[in-house]
Amino acid sequence: MSQTAAIWVLIVLAFVLANLPFYLQRSILFFPWPQQAEQPRPAWQRWLLFIGFSLLLGALAVGAYLWLSQQFFSSSLGLLAATLGVLLVGGGLFYIPGRVNADRGLHKSLFDRFIELTVLYFLVGILGVAFEASLGNVYPQGWEFYAITYSLFLVLGYPGFVLRYLLKRRRVLVSS
């Protein structure tokens, strides 16, 4: 894959994933604290789900990095197909927490949405480093780079924030 194509794939993917926590009402992560309208669960079960899901998500991220960074001599279409496969597996993985809590009328708080946004930022970052490794050497970055890219990721998520919180449809009582 060329450098230009990799950059555009990352920009589009970052835009979609930055807005995803605001568009979805279902949770895409397991949290160790009780959620609003969640069926009471023992604390050990919440922590077990959180740790198990986090380890599974981390294994997917590390596996995707190792696999995609070794695709140096593959074609652009092959790297794009591998990326699509990783995204499909990740999408299936993110479907699990929402499905477990689907019948409970779960509503995420703003704090939960920002945690999901941060996790998605790190996943897009890992994919970006994997693309960079498949194209050549990975350039070491300082904390300034991560602060700026996280800010840009938050800006990409602003349309979803506006639709979720600023454009709420409220019924107005009209007195006759």
C-alpha positions in Angstrom: 0.0 0.0 0.0 1.3 3.4 -0.8 1.9 6.0 1.9 -0.9 8.2 0.5 -3.4 5.4 0.5 -2.4 4.4 4.1 -2.9 7.9 5.3 -6.3 8.2 3.8 -7.4 4.8 5.1 -6.3 6.0 8.6 -8.1 9.4 8.3 -11.4 7.8 7.2 -11.1 5.1 9.9 -10.3 7.6 12.6 -13.3 9.7 11.6 -15.6 6.7 11.7 -14.2 5.3 15.0 -14.1 8.7 16.7 -17.8 9.2 16.1 -18.8 5.6 16.9 -19.1 6.0 20.7 -21.5 8.9 20.3 -23.7 7.2 17.7 -24.0 3.9 19.5 -26.1 3.7 22.6 -24.8 0.2 23.4 -21.5 -0.1 25.1 -18.6 -1.4 23.1 -16.5 -2.1 26.1 -17.0 -3.8 29.5 -16.5 -1.5 32.4 -15.7 -2.6 36.0 -18.2 -0.2 37.5 -22.0 -0.7 37.3 -23.7 0.9 34.4 -27.0 2.8 34.5 -30.0 0.4 34.3 -27.7 -2.6 34.4 -28.9 -5.7 36.0 -27.1 -6.1 39.4 -24.0 -8.2 39.0 -21.4 -9.2 41.6 -18.2 -7.1 41.5 -16.0 -10.1 40.8 -18.0 -10.9 37.7 -17.8 -7.3 36.4 -14.0 -7.3 37.0 -13.6 -10.7 35.3 -15.5 -9.5 32.2 -13.5 -6.3 32.1 -10.1 -8.1 32.5 -11.0 -10.9 30.1 -12.3 -8.5 27.4 -9.3 -6.1 27.8 -6.9 -9.0 27.4 -8.8 -10.2 24.3 -8.8 -6.7 22.8 -5.1 -6.3 23.6 -4.3 -9.6 22.0 -6.2 -8.5 18.9 -4.2 -5.2 18.8 -0.8 -6.8 19.2 -1.7 -9.6 16.7 -2.9 -7.0 14.2 0.3 -5.0 14.7 2.6 -8.0 14.3 0.7 -9.3 11.2 0.2 -6.0 9.4 3.8 -4.8 10.1 5.2 -7.9 8.4 3.3 -7.2 5.1 6.1 -5.2 3.6 6.4 -7.0 0.3 2.7 -7.7 -0.1 0.5 -5.8 -2.6 -1.6 -2.8 -1.7 -4.7 -4.8 -2.2 -3.4 -7.5 0.1 -2.6 -5.1 2.9 -6.0 -3.4 2.5 -7.7 -6.8 2.6 -5.7 -7.7 5.8 -6.7 -4.4 7.4 -10.3 -5.0 6.5 -10.1 -8.5 8.0 -8.7 -7.1 11.3 -11.4 -4.4 11.4 -14.1 -7.1 10.9 -12.7 -9.2 13.7 -12.5 -6.1 15.9 -16.1 -5.1 15.0 -17.3 -8.5 16.0 -15.4 -8.2 19.2 -16.9 -4.8 20.0 -20.4 -6.3 19.4 -20.1 -8.6 22.4 -20.5 -6.1 25.3 -23.5 -4.5 23.6 -25.1 -7.9 23.0 -24.6 -8.9 26.6 -26.2 -5.8 27.9 -28.8 -5.4 25.0 -31.9 -6.3 26.9 -31.2 -4.1 29.9 -31.8 -0.6 28.4 -28.3 0.5 29.0 -27.4 4.2 28.6 -23.8 5.2 28.5 -22.6 8.3 30.4 -20.4 10.9 28.8 -17.4 9.6 30.8 -18.0 6.1 29.4 -18.1 7.5 25.9 -14.8 9.3 26.4 -13.2 6.1 27.7 -14.4 4.3 24.6 -13.1 7.1 22.5 -9.6 6.8 24.1 -9.5 3.0 23.6 -10.5 3.5 19.9 -7.7 6.2 19.6 -5.1 3.7 20.8 -6.4 1.1 18.4 -6.2 3.5 15.4 -2.7 4.5 16.6 -1.6 0.8 16.7 -3.0 0.4 13.2 -1.1 3.5 12.1 2.2 2.2 13.5 1.6 -1.1 11.8 1.1 0.7 8.5 4.3 2.7 9.1 6.2 -0.5 9.9 4.9 -2.1 6.7 6.1 0.9 4.7 9.5 1.2 6.2 11.0 2.2 9.6 8.9 3.3 12.5 9.9 6.8 13.6 10.0 7.3 17.4 7.5 9.9 18.7 7.5 12.0 21.8 4.6 12.8 24.1 3.8 15.9 22.0 2.9 13.8 19.0 0.4 11.7 21.1 -1.1 14.8 22.7 -1.7 16.4 19.3 -3.1 13.3 17.6 -5.4 12.7 20.5 -6.7 16.3 20.2 -7.2 15.7 16.5 -9.1 12.5 17.3 -11.3 14.4 19.6 -12.0 17.0 16.9 -12.9 14.2 14.5 -15.4 13.0 17.0 -17.1 16.4 17.4 -19.9 15.7 14.9 -21.0 12.7 16.9 -20.9 14.7 20.1 -23.0 17.5 18.6 -25.6 15.0 17.4 -25.7 13.2 20.7 -25.7 16.1 23.2 -26.2 19.5 21.5 -29.0 18.6 19.0 -31.3 16.8 21.3 -34.9 16.9 20.2 -36.9 18.2 23.1 -40.6 18.5 23.2 -41.8 22.0 23.8 -45.2 22.4 25.5 -47.2 25.0 23.6 -49.8 26.7 25.7 -53.0 27.6 23.9 
